[in-house]
Amino acid sequence: MTRTPVRPFRSREWFAAPGRADMAALYLERFMNYGITPEELTSGKPIIGIAQSGSDIAPCNRIHLETVKRARAGILAAGGVPMEFPLHPIFENCRRPTAALDRNLAYLGLVEILNGYPIDAVILTTGCDKTTPSSLMAASTVDIPAIVLSGGPMLDGWHEGELVGSGTVIWRSRRKMAAGEIDEAEFLRRAMESAPSSGHCNTMGTASTMNSIAEGLGMSLPGCAMIPAPYRERGQMAYETGKRIVEMAYEDLRPSKILTRASFLNAIRLLTAIGGSTNAQPHLDAMARHAGIAITPDDWRAGYDLPLVVNMQPAGQYLSERFHRAGGIPAVLAEMLANGALDGGVMTCTGRTLAENIADSHVGDRDVIFAWDKPLKEKAGFLVLSGNLFDMAIMKTSVIGEDFRARYLSRPGHEGVFEGRAIVFDGSDDYHHNINDPALGIDENCILVIRGSGPIGWPGSAEVVNMQPPDHLIQRGIMSLPTLGDGRQSGTSDSPSILNASPESAAGGGLAWLRTGDTICIDLNAGTCDALVAPDEIARRKAEPAPPIPESNTPWEELYREKVGQLGEGGVLDFALKYRRTSEKVPRHNH
């Protein structure tokens, strides 16, 4: 049966090349050397790109070396022609000085591939933290039909009968080791047993968060995000994704028709309900800005006054495997829709609305997905803060524990307000070398501050804000202090830090003039964070040399620092925002 696409396929400009048979021959010729036939490429079928993010150097996404086989089968079954190509690898755990450098680099590379090659639609294979936003940013820029295929989380990790979540076990074991409860060998065993299979983090860290957000935005098939990587359903989802992207190519169902303001507001609300990572703030802002949508601090504030209903580490108890069996993201979306917390009329990659997608979804385990009116925590969103130290920072309130709340947020008559003496560190080396220095006099009334860890200062913005107290406090049972910084923290961390502070110290933000010993006042009720320093003293300090930052070590680090924006606005390459829907103009011939 012959089908007619809503919009002519871009690949025809290569393989038919109207009026330029010589160019069509040039474009076709070299594809023949691996056995593809001219008939396949000139048949008028859509060319479906598969953006391969899996490799040995990106173990969280390595499962895609297998999933793409089923995706290919689905593409062929639906009448498309698959073409797999590699992406720049991004691996959060190992990339130094930080994987945050790679999100914008991978974005640039994928834009050039999708724009400059004969690809009519694309499957975006995602997994590790930044593979999801970088891919969706590029899909918006080029605006060809695109769909997300998540690689899925690892199976649940167990250690001596206790659930151990990837990433989360690292931060909790650091505290146990500082308290003398475990040794280094036990630390290593716990970490290894938290990663029992292929897949990305099995906690609600940034990887699980961003793949859940992709599903909430309508960019992946219902249920895709939380299927564990080794489950048979993962291969089945890949097959269905391959089939669906072919239909999307014919329908011309592009990101610009799915990624609307309403869909991003849905994503912010979903983020609260699942207890998602603080890294979602710059990533969501970046994806929205590349889609031509501005997300404001007020939009984030609107997502604050919602409940946490997913009982998953680090904010809760369980891990992704049980969350999947409880109904996963569709069950959470259904709970939200039933309680008026979601716009169900937004379009999705299925060609149906979000409400239609989840009509038959239900919660299968109330220990994991709580009822909306009986949540795990009330008012669990990101709290937006501002003051004389920064214009914007956020605090993840879903991980505020009872001990922290009692110690810092429950002073009679001053609930939600606390003051502390600043202990300022210039980067993580300074912190690790000096946190136990008795000369600093760190006690439970201190606020740990780290600067020089933002996009320009690091460079790239590092996950270093979740600092733990000095050993002598941990040994007294004080497991967390208030922390503040212009960098990020791991999405798997249970630290209630104030982070992503913008502008950063390297860009002239207030942390540059803050000094150890200053008093900081944080008012969660008013959403303010200020150093109690006289204006004339602030002016005097601003005239002093700025804190030093390391030199760039590679060409990309230098270019990144020159072009990158602040975390409060997504940490994007601002010059790239003007490029949208580039697929509507076919590049000129190359010979």
N, C-alpha and C positions, 0 to 999 in steps of 0.2 A: 504494500500500500504506500502510495506517495503522499508525503506530508509536506505542507508548506509552512515554513516558520513565520512567526509574526513579523520578525525583522530579518532581512537577509543575513545569512551567516557570514561573519567576517572572513572565514577561511576561503570563501569563494574568490576573494580579492587576490589570494595567493594562487590557489590551485586551478582557478578558471582564468584569472587575470584578464578581464575583458579587454580585447584589442591588443594584448601583448602576449602572444603565444610563446615568444622567446623567454619571457620572464616566467610563465607558468612552467615551462620545461626546466628552467633553472631551479625553481622552488621544489619541483617534484623529484628531480633526478637523484639527489643524494639519499632521499628516503628509501630508495629501492635497495640500497646496499645491505639492509637487514631483513629483506624479504617482504616488505609491505608492497602491495600492488598499486599501480596507477588508478585502477578502478575504485579502490577504497577511498582514495583521497579526492577523486574527481566525481564521486557519486552524489555529492550534495549532502551527504550525512554530516552531522555536526562533529567537529573535532573537539574532544573533551580532554582538557588538560588534567593531569593528576599531579598536584604539587606535593612532591615527596619530601616530608620532613624527617623521615626515619633514617638513621645511620648508626654505625657503631659508636660514633662520638656523641650521639644524642640518645642515650639508652631509654629515656622516658618515652620517646617516639619511635623506638626501633620496631615496635609491633606493626608499624605501617609497612614494613618490608613484606609482611604477610597480608595485611588487610587490603592492600591495593590489588592483590590477585583477585579477590572477590569483587572489588569495585570494578575492575576491568571486565569481569564476567557480566556484571550488571549493565555496564555501558554497552557491551556488545549485544546483550539480549534485547536492549531497548533500541538498538539501531544506531549507536554512536561509534565513533572511532577513538579509542583511548590513546593518549600520549602522556607518558610519565616523564617528569623532569625533576631535578634536585633543587632543594632550597638551601639557603645558608643555614647551617646547624645552630641551634640555640639550646644550651644545656645549663640550667640554672646552677646546679651544684658545683660545676667544675670550671666554668668560664671565668678567667681572671683578666682585668680587675673586677668585672661584674658583667653578667649576662645582659644587664640593662642597655649596654652599648649596642647589642645586636638587634633589638626590636626594630629600631629605625633603619638599620642596615639591611635586615631581611625584608623590610617593607619596600625599600628602594629597589632591591633586586627583583622582587616578585612583580612590582609594577612594570619594570622593563620587560620581563618575560611575557606577562599577559598582554602588554601593549604592542610588543614588537614581533610576536610570533602568531601563526595562524591558529589561534585557540578561540573557540566559540563559547565555551563554558568551562568551569573549573571546579574540581573537588579540592578543597583545602584540608589537608591532613594536619590535625593539631594534636597537642598533648601538653608538653612542658609549657610553663607559664606564658612566655611571650610569643609562642608560635601562633596562638589564637588571635591576639590583637594585631600582630604584624600582618597576618594573612587577611583579616577583615579590613584593616586599613587599606591594604592594596586593592582588595576587591572593590571597595568604594571608589577609590581613585580611578580605576579603569572602567568599572561598572559593566562587566559582563556577568551573565548568570553564574552564580557561585553557591556552593553548599559546603558546610563544615562536616567533616568526618573525624570525630574524636577518636583517639587511640584507646581511651579508657584507663581507669585507675588500676593499680595493683590489687591483688587479693589482700584481705585483711592480714595484718601482721600480728603474731602472737609470741610472747616471751614468758615462759613459766606460767602459762594459764592466764596472762594479762594481755589485753589488746595494746599493741604498740603501733602508733601511727607514724608514718614517714615524716620526717622533719620535726614534728612535735616531740618525738622521743629524744631528739638531739637536745632541744632546749630544756626539757625536763631532766634529762640525764646530766646535763652540765650542772644543774643545781644540786642534784643528788651527789655528784662527785665532789662539788665544793663543800657539801655538808659532811663529807666523809662516809656516806652511806654505800657508795660503790667505788670500785677501782677502775683503772683505764681499760682493763680486759673486759670487765662487765659492761662498761660504756660501749665498747665496740660490739659485743654480742647483741646488746639491745638494738643498736643501730642496724646491724646486719639483718636481724630478724624482723625489722619493720618493713623490709623490702623483699617479700617472698616470691615475687613473680614479675613478669613483664608488665609494663604500664607506668603511668605517672603516679604522683603522690596519692595515697589512699585516704588522706585527711582532706578537710575542706581548706586546703592551701590554695595558692594562686592557680595551680593547674586545674584542680577540680572546679574552682570558682569560675575561671574564664570559660571553660567548656560548658559549664552550667549556664553561664550568661549567654553564650552563643546559642544555646537551645532556647533560652528565654527570649532572645531577640528574634527568634524565628528562623535562624540561619542553619539549623540542623534538624534532622528528622526527630519527631517526638521520642523521647527515651534514649537518645544517642549518648548523652553526656556521661551517664553513670554506669553503663554496662562495663564490668571489669574486663580488662584487656584479654585475659585467657578464656573468657566465656564463649560458648558457641554463638551466642547472640551477637557478638562483636562482628564475626564474619558475615552473619546474616544482615546486620545493619549496613555493612560495607556494600553488600550486594544491592540492597534496596536503595542506598545512596547513589550507586552507579546508575541504576535504572532511573531514579528521579532526576538526576542532573540532565539527562538527555531530554526528558520532558520539559524541564525548565528552559533548556536551550530553544526548543520549539516555541515555548510560550513567551520567550523573552522576559522571563521573571528575574529581574536584576536586583542587586542590593539596594538601589535607589528606591525600589518599590516596597522594600521590606524594612530597611533601617530608617525609620521615621522618628520624630521626636517622641511620639507615644510609645514606641517600642523601647527607646532608651529609658524613659521614665519607668516602664515596666521592669527593665533590667535593674534599676536602682532599688526598686521595691523587692525584687527577688533576692538581690544581694543581702538585704537585711534578713529576710526570712530564712536563708540558708546559713547565715553567719559567715559570709564570704570574706575573702582576703582584702586587706587595705590596699594591696597593689591594684585592685580593681578600679580604684578612683582614677589614677593617671591613665590606665588602659581604656576605661570607658570614655573618659574625656577625649582621649586621642582618637578612638574609633568614631565618636560622634563628630568631632571636628572635621575628620576626613570625609564624613558623610554630609558635611555642610550644616551641622546642627550644633548649637552652643548649649552646653550643659553648665548651669550656673551654680554657685554655692547654695542658692535657695532651693535648687532642684535636689541637691544632696540633703539639705535640711528637711525637705518634704519626705524623704525616705527614712528619716531618723525615728519618727514616732510610730514605728511598726514593730511587731513581735518577732522574736526568733522562734522558729518552730522545728528546725532540723537539729536533732540531738547528735551532733557529729563533731569529732575533735577538729580544731582545738577548743571551740566554744562549748562542746558537749562531750559525749561519752563514746559514741560508736564510730565506725569507719565506713568507707564507701560501699563495700560489698553488701552490708546489711541495708544501707540506704537504698541501693538499687533494688533489693528484694522488697523493700517497703513501698516501692512505687516510684522512686527517683524524682526527677524534676517534674514530670507531668503531674504527679500526685501533689506536689507542693503548689504548682500553678493552679491546679483545680481547687485546692484549699483556699488560695488567695482569691481566685475568681468568685467563689461562692460567698466570700466575705467582702466583696466590693473593693478589693485592693489591687485590681488588675484591669487593664483595658483589653478585653477579649476580642475586640474587633480588628486588631492589627493583622496585616497580612503576614504569612509565613512562607517558607520555601516549599511547603506541600501544595501551595495554591489555594489553601483554605485559611480561615482565620485561626488565631490562637485558641479561641473558645471552641471551635469545631475540632481542633486537634486533640483537645484534652477532655472532650465530652464524656468519654468512657473511663477516664482515669479515676483512681481512688487510692486511699491510703491503706496499705496492707499491714502496717506495724506501727501502732501508736506509741511504742517506746522510742521510736526513731523519728517519726513525723508527728509532732504534737498537734492538737486541735488549735485553731486560730484563737479561740476564746479562752484556751487554757495552755498558753505557750510555755516554752522553756524560760524565756525572759521577755519582759515588756520593754518597749522603747529601746530596741537593740541595734539601731542603725549607726552610721558613721556620724559622729558629732563634728560639725565644722567650727573651727576656732579661728580667731584673728586677734591682733593686738600689736604692740610696738615691736615685737620680735619677728613678726611675719604677717603677711596679708591673708594667708590661708594655710591651715593645716587640718588634719583630721585625727580623730581618735575612735578606735573600734570599741564600742561600748559592750558588745556581746561577750567580750572576754574579761570584763571586770569581775573578779572573784569576790566572794564575801569577805575574805580577809582584807583585801585591798580597799573595798568599799568601807568597811568598818574603820580602817586605820586612817584613810585620807578623805573620805566623802561623807562622814556621818557626825561631824562636830555639831553639837546642839546649837541651833540657830544659824548655822553656817553650812548646812548640808549641800554637798556638791561644790564646795569651795575649799581650796587648800593653798597654803603657802609653803615654800621650801627654799633652802639654800642651794644655789646652782653649783654643780661640779662640772666644769666644762672640759671636754676632751676634743683635741684636734685630730679627728680620724680614729679608726679602730685600733691602730697600733698603739696610740697614746692610751686609749682605754685599756687594752689588754695588759700593757706594761705597768700601768699605774693604778688600776682599780683597787688593788690591795695595799696601796701605799698609806701607812698610818698617818703620814703628814697631812693628808687631805681631810682627815677627821670625818669621814663619811658616816652618817648615822641615818636613822629611819626618817629624819626630817629633811633629807636632801632630795634634790631632783637631778638626775643624771642627764647631761646634755652632750650631744655629739654634733659637731659641725664639720664642714669640709667633705660631706658625704652626699652632696646633691649631684645633679647632672653635669655641672661644670666642675665642681670641686673634686669629684672622685677620680676620673670622670665617669659619668653614666648613671649615678645614683646607686648606692650600695645598701644591702639589707643588714644594717648595723645598728639600728636604733633600739632593737630589743635587747638592751644591755641588762645583765643580771647584777644584783648587788655584790659588794665585796664579800669574801668568804666568811668574815666574822659575823656579818648580819645573817647570812644564810644559816650558819651554825646556830644562831639564836632563833631560827624559825621564820625570819623575814625573807620571803622568797621573791619579792618584787618591790622595787622602788618606782616612783613616777619617772618616766623617761621622755625625752624630747629630742628631736633632731631634724635636720634638713635632708636626711636620707630616707630609706624605706625600711621595712622589716619583713622577714619571711612571713608569707601567708599562713604558714603552719605554726606560727608563734602564738602563745597565749598571753603575750604581754600587752597591757592596755596603754600603749605608748601614744604620744602625740608626735606625729610624723608627717612626711611629705611637706615639711614647712617650706613655703614659697613666699618671697624669693629666698633662695639659699644664701649662706654666708658668702660664698664666692661671687655672688651676683649683687652683693651689697645689702643683703638682708640683715635683720637685727641681731641674729646670732653672731655676726662678725664682731659686734662691740660688746657682747655679753662677757662678763668675767666671773671666774670662780669666786664665790662668796656673795654675789648678788642675790637678792630675794626675788623669786618669781611667784606671782599670784595667778592661779588658774581658777576660773569661775565657769564650771560646766553649765550652770543655769543661764548665764549671760552669753556663753560661747566666747569667752575672752581669755587671753593669756598674755600677761604683761610682766616685764621686769620692772621692779620698783626702783628705778634709777632716775635722778633728776634730769630734766631736759638739757641743762647746760653741761652736765657730765656726759650725757649721751653725745652731744655735739663735740665735746673735747675728744672722746674716744673715736668718733668717726674720722677725725683728722689724723689719727694714728695709722701706721701701716696695717693693711688687712692681713688676716691669718694666711700663712703660706699654703699654696697648693702645689701638688707634684706636677712636674712637666709632663706633657703628652709624650707617649712612648711609641705611638704608631701614627701613620698619616690619618687613619680614620678617627683616632682620638682627637687629633687637632681639628679636623673638619667638624666632627660632632660637637665639640665645645663651641666652635664658632657659630653653629647654626641652631643648636638645640634651645628649646624653651624650658620653662619651669614646670615642676611636677603639678602645681596647682592648675595648670592649663593643659596637662596631658604629657608634657615632656616631648612634644612633637618637633619636627623640623618645620618651623613656621613658613618657610618659603614654599614648602610642598603643598600647603593647604589650598592654593589657588588652582591646583590641577585636579579636575574632577571630570568624570565621564569621558576619559580620553579615548575610549573605544569608538566614540562616535565619529572620530576622524581617523581614517586608516592611514598609517604611515606611508610615506612615498617609497617607491621601488628602490632597491639597493644597487641596481646596476643600470 
